[in-house]
Amino acid sequence: MLASISPVGEASRGQRWTVTATAYLVASAVGGLVVFGLAGALGWTARRGLAVAGVAVPDTAVLALLLGAALLALLADAGRLPVRLPAWQRQVDERWLSSYRGWVYGAGFGFQLGGAVFTRIPTAATHLLLLFAVASASPVVGAATGTTFGLVRALPLLATARLHEPSRLQGYHRWLDARAHLAHRVTTATVGVAAVALAVGIVAQRGGS
């Protein structure tokens, strides 16, 4: 996507990179807001339904569920699970680049990628984050989480703003490819920290009861 929506690519199509990039950034945040907000709303609806039915779900049980999901996410990203987690095996349709104006495909691509679930999911941490949104049982918390996710996912596009020569753009892509393993390690470490925090939360809950 960085190669498609870049000053070089936009100039070749007669589009303005600033317009396309802005549409992409905003739509990515909106996509995350919508999807994760709905996840939070789903959790809220489920909790209300259980409350009406007189079923109380202890916080410890929720934390234990999330801890189990975090451990599964670590195993999945390490290739240690016998099955794959559910995900679309698709990418955004690059035919849009030659069919629509820049702000249209910028917004379309941004919404799909920021929404997390409309294209291939590269890490199980995304599944975990969606589960966290559901477990929050709050549309507001879910929306805030998704907006942050969408913005963070879109921000690397801004790094191409000054890359107006194909050679510099290619060099930037080589630089990113060489550091792909670092992104994987950071993601794994983040999920690991989350797992530890959840385990501490479970112990604290049991100790206080």
C-alpha positions in Angstrom: 0.0 0.0 0.0 2.9 2.3 0.7 4.1 1.8 -2.8 0.7 2.5 -4.3 -0.3 5.6 -2.3 3.0 7.5 -2.5 4.0 10.8 -4.0 5.5 8.9 -6.9 2.4 6.8 -7.5 0.0 9.6 -7.1 1.9 11.8 -9.5 1.9 9.1 -12.2 -1.9 9.0 -11.9 -2.4 12.7 -11.9 -3.7 12.7 -8.3 -2.6 14.8 -5.3 -0.9 12.7 -2.7 -2.0 15.1 0.2 -5.6 14.5 -0.7 -5.3 10.7 -1.1 -3.2 10.4 2.1 -5.6 12.5 4.1 -8.6 10.4 3.0 -6.6 7.2 3.8 -5.6 8.4 7.3 -9.1 9.6 8.2 -10.9 6.5 6.8 -8.5 4.2 8.5 -9.3 5.8 11.9 -13.0 5.6 11.1 -12.8 2.0 10.0 -11.2 1.1 13.3 -13.8 3.1 15.2 -16.7 1.4 13.5 -15.4 -2.2 13.8 -14.0 -2.0 17.3 -17.0 0.1 18.4 -19.3 -2.6 17.2 -17.2 -5.2 19.1 -17.6 -3.2 22.3 -21.3 -2.9 21.6 -21.5 -6.6 21.1 -19.9 -7.1 24.5 -22.2 -4.6 26.1 -25.3 -6.3 24.6 -24.1 -9.8 25.8 -23.4 -8.5 29.3 -26.8 -6.8 29.5 -28.5 -10.0 28.3 -26.7 -12.1 30.9 -27.7 -9.6 33.6 -31.3 -9.8 32.6 -31.1 -13.6 32.7 -29.7 -13.3 36.2 -26.3 -14.7 35.1 -23.3 -12.9 36.7 -19.9 -13.2 35.0 -17.1 -12.7 37.5 -14.3 -10.3 36.4 -11.9 -13.2 37.1 -13.5 -15.3 34.5 -13.3 -12.5 31.9 -9.6 -12.0 32.8 -8.9 -15.7 32.5 -10.6 -15.8 29.1 -8.4 -13.0 27.9 -5.3 -14.6 29.3 -6.1 -17.8 27.5 -6.6 -15.8 24.3 -3.3 -14.0 24.7 -1.5 -17.3 25.1 -3.2 -18.7 22.1 -2.2 -15.5 20.1 1.4 -16.1 21.1 1.2 -19.7 20.0 -0.5 -18.8 16.7 2.1 -16.2 15.8 4.8 -18.7 16.6 3.2 -21.2 14.2 2.5 -23.6 17.1 -1.3 -24.1 16.6 -2.6 -26.9 14.4 -5.2 -24.6 12.9 -5.3 -21.1 11.5 -7.3 -18.4 13.2 -10.2 -17.1 11.0 -9.2 -14.4 8.6 -10.0 -13.2 5.1 -7.2 -14.1 2.6 -7.7 -11.0 0.5 -6.1 -7.6 0.0 -7.5 -4.3 -1.2 -8.5 -4.2 -4.9 -5.7 -2.3 -6.6 -7.8 -1.9 -9.7 -9.4 1.0 -7.8 -6.2 2.9 -8.5 -7.0 3.3 -12.2 -10.8 3.5 -11.8 -11.4 6.2 -9.1 -10.2 9.5 -7.9 -7.5 9.6 -5.2 -9.7 10.4 -2.3 -12.1 7.6 -3.2 -9.5 4.8 -3.2 -7.6 6.4 -0.4 -10.8 6.3 1.8 -11.7 2.8 0.5 -8.3 1.3 1.2 -8.0 3.2 4.6 -11.4 2.0 5.9 -10.7 -1.6 4.9 -7.2 -1.7 6.5 -8.2 0.3 9.6 -11.2 -1.9 10.1 -8.8 -4.8 10.7 -11.1 -7.6 9.5 -11.7 -6.8 5.9 -8.3 -7.9 4.6 -5.7 -10.5 5.6 -4.9 -10.4 9.3 -1.1 -10.6 9.6 -0.9 -11.3 13.4 -3.1 -13.0 16.0 -2.7 -9.9 18.1 -5.4 -8.3 16.0 -7.8 -11.0 17.0 -6.8 -10.5 20.6 -7.4 -6.7 20.4 -10.9 -7.3 19.0 -11.6 -9.7 21.9 -10.4 -7.0 24.3 -12.9 -4.6 22.8 -15.7 -7.2 23.2 -14.6 -7.9 26.8 -14.7 -4.2 27.6 -18.5 -4.3 27.1 -18.3 -0.6 26.1 -18.8 0.9 22.7 -16.8 3.9 23.8 -13.8 1.9 24.9 -14.1 -0.2 21.7 -14.3 2.8 19.5 -11.3 4.5 21.2 -9.3 1.3 20.8 -10.2 1.0 17.1 -9.5 4.6 16.3 -6.0 4.2 17.8 -5.5 1.0 15.9 -6.6 2.6 12.6 -4.4 5.7 13.1 -1.3 3.6 14.1 -1.8 1.3 11.1 -2.1 4.3 8.7 0.7 6.5 10.1 3.6 4.7 8.1 2.1 6.2 5.0 3.1 9.7 6.1 6.7 8.7 6.0 6.5 8.6 2.2 5.6 12.3 2.0 9.0 13.5 0.9 9.9 10.5 -1.3 9.3 12.0 -4.7 11.9 9.8 -6.5 11.4 6.1 -7.3 14.8 5.3 -6.0 14.2 6.8 -2.6 10.8 5.1 -2.4 12.4 1.7 -3.2 15.1 2.4 -0.6 12.5 3.1 2.0 10.7 -0.2 1.2 14.0 -2.1 1.5 14.5 -0.4 4.9 11.1 -1.5 6.0 11.5 -5.1 4.8 14.8 -5.4 6.7 13.0 -4.4 9.9 10.0 -6.6 9.5 11.3 -9.0 12.2 11.6 -6.1 14.6 7.8 -5.3 14.2 7.1 -9.0 14.9 9.2 -9.0 18.0 7.5 -5.8 19.3 4.1 -7.3 18.7 5.1 -10.6 20.5 6.5 -8.6 23.4 3.4 -6.5 23.7 1.1 -9.6 23.8 3.4 -11.2 26.3 3.3 -8.1 28.6 -0.5 -8.1 28.2 -0.6 -11.8 29.3 1.5 -11.1 32.4 -0.7 -8.1 33.3 -3.8 -10.3 32.9 -2.3 -13.0 35.1 -1.4 -10.4 37.8 -5.0 -9.1 37.5 -6.4 -12.6 38.1 -4.2 -13.1 41.2 -5.2 -9.6 42.5 -8.9 -10.4 42.0 -8.6 -13.7 43.9 -6.6 -12.1 46.6 -9.2 -9.4 47.2 -12.2 -11.8 47.2 
